[in-house]
Amino acid sequence: MATDNNPQPLTKYNFKVEIDGIAVAFTKVSGLDIKYETITYAESSTKSGSPGPRRILMPGQLKPPSEIKCEKGTTAQENFVVLYAWINSIQATRVNKKDVCVRLCDEHGDTVLSWKAINAFPTKVASPEFDAKEEKEVAIQEMTLMADRVVMELA
């Protein structure tokens, strides 16, 4: 049994996804990265006496997240319609941006950590790959999102 002094790592399979507060079942989510640009400064080394400029690396601006990919089994339920309705509502430079929250849960289903993609919008909804030779494979659809930024929160 884990104690506060020695917490057990969380498993990655127990998560929930909400799009603008609506629960959507996904089997895989990736790309919730928080990254900064790196700036290299060169300064002359007057005190150290070493030849050449000294290079210093510093953090720059926060980079927008890379593509956020969400995969799910294809179903004929309401979530399916919600995803396609969202991408079909996009018109040139007009989109309904939504917050997407991925909640990592403990063994009891309680949220421990959350990643929130702020002002996300879909850039692609991919249909499943069809193959008659793969009779037992699940039809997987994929949604690709872009967002202004990603924040991480403790529960």
C-alpha positions in Angstrom: 0.0 0.0 0.0 1.3 3.5 -0.9 1.9 6.1 1.7 2.2 9.8 1.3 6.0 9.4 1.8 6.2 6.8 -0.9 3.4 7.4 -3.5 2.9 4.8 -6.2 3.2 6.0 -9.9 -0.2 6.4 -11.5 -1.2 4.1 -14.4 -1.8 5.7 -17.7 -4.9 3.8 -18.7 -7.3 5.3 -16.1 -8.2 8.7 -17.6 -11.2 10.8 -18.5 -11.6 13.4 -21.3 -14.0 16.3 -21.2 -14.6 18.7 -24.1 -16.2 21.8 -22.8 -17.5 19.9 -19.8 -19.0 17.0 -21.8 -17.4 13.6 -21.2 -16.1 11.9 -24.3 -14.6 8.4 -24.2 -11.2 8.2 -25.8 -8.7 5.2 -25.8 -5.6 7.3 -26.3 -4.5 11.0 -25.9 -1.1 12.4 -26.8 0.6 15.7 -27.4 -0.3 17.6 -24.1 3.2 19.1 -24.0 4.3 22.3 -22.3 7.4 23.6 -24.0 9.5 26.8 -24.1 11.8 28.1 -26.8 15.4 28.1 -25.9 17.4 31.3 -26.5 21.2 31.2 -26.8 23.0 34.3 -25.6 26.7 34.9 -26.3 28.6 37.3 -24.0 32.3 38.2 -23.9 34.2 36.7 -21.1 35.9 39.7 -19.5 36.4 38.4 -15.9 37.2 34.7 -16.6 39.9 35.3 -19.1 38.8 32.4 -21.2 39.0 32.9 -25.0 35.8 33.4 -27.0 32.3 34.3 -26.0 30.6 32.4 -23.3 27.3 30.8 -24.3 24.3 31.0 -22.0 21.0 29.2 -22.6 17.8 30.8 -21.3 14.1 30.0 -21.6 12.2 32.1 -24.2 8.5 32.3 -25.0 6.1 29.5 -24.3 5.6 27.5 -27.5 2.1 26.6 -28.6 1.4 22.9 -28.0 2.1 20.6 -30.9 -0.8 18.6 -32.3 -3.0 17.0 -29.6 -4.2 13.6 -30.9 -7.2 11.8 -29.4 -8.2 8.3 -30.6 -11.4 6.4 -29.9 -13.3 3.4 -31.1 -16.0 4.4 -33.6 -19.5 4.2 -32.3 -22.9 5.3 -33.5 -23.5 7.3 -30.3 -23.9 11.0 -29.5 -20.1 11.5 -28.9 -19.6 10.6 -32.6 -22.0 13.3 -33.7 -20.5 15.8 -31.3 -17.0 15.4 -32.8 -18.1 15.6 -36.4 -20.4 18.5 -35.7 -17.5 20.4 -34.1 -15.2 20.1 -37.1 -18.0 20.7 -39.6 -18.9 24.0 -37.8 -15.5 25.4 -38.8 -15.6 28.2 -41.4 -12.7 30.3 -42.7 -11.2 32.0 -39.6 -14.3 31.2 -37.5 -14.3 28.3 -35.1 -15.9 27.4 -31.8 -12.9 27.0 -29.5 -13.4 24.8 -26.5 -11.4 23.8 -23.4 -10.4 20.1 -23.4 -9.5 18.5 -20.1 -7.7 15.2 -19.6 -8.0 13.9 -16.1 -5.6 11.2 -14.9 -7.3 9.1 -12.2 -6.2 6.9 -9.3 -7.4 3.3 -8.8 -10.7 4.6 -7.3 -11.5 6.8 -10.3 -10.7 10.0 -8.5 -8.9 12.7 -10.4 -5.3 13.2 -9.3 -3.8 15.4 -12.1 -5.4 17.3 -15.0 -4.1 18.6 -18.3 -6.2 21.4 -19.8 -5.9 22.4 -23.5 -7.1 26.0 -23.5 -9.1 27.2 -26.5 -8.7 24.0 -28.5 -10.2 23.4 -31.9 -10.2 20.4 -34.3 -7.9 20.5 -37.3 -8.7 16.9 -38.4 -11.1 14.1 -37.7 -9.8 10.9 -39.4 -12.1 8.1 -40.3 -11.2 4.6 -39.4 -9.0 2.5 -41.7 -11.1 -0.2 -43.3 -9.5 -3.6 -43.9 -11.6 -6.8 -44.6 -8.7 -9.0 -43.5 -8.7 -7.6 -40.0 -12.1 -8.9 -38.8 -11.5 -8.5 -35.1 -9.8 -5.1 -35.2 -11.8 -2.1 -33.7 -12.5 0.8 -36.1 -10.5 3.7 -34.6 -11.2 7.3 -35.4 -8.7 10.0 -34.6 -9.3 13.7 -33.8 -6.4 16.2 -34.0 -6.6 19.4 -32.1 -4.6 22.6 -31.8 -4.8 24.8 -28.7 -3.5 28.2 -27.4 -1.7 26.5 -24.5 -1.8 23.5 -22.1 -1.9 23.9 -18.4 -1.4 21.2 -15.8 -3.3 21.2 -12.5 -3.3 19.1 -9.3 -6.8 17.8 -8.2 
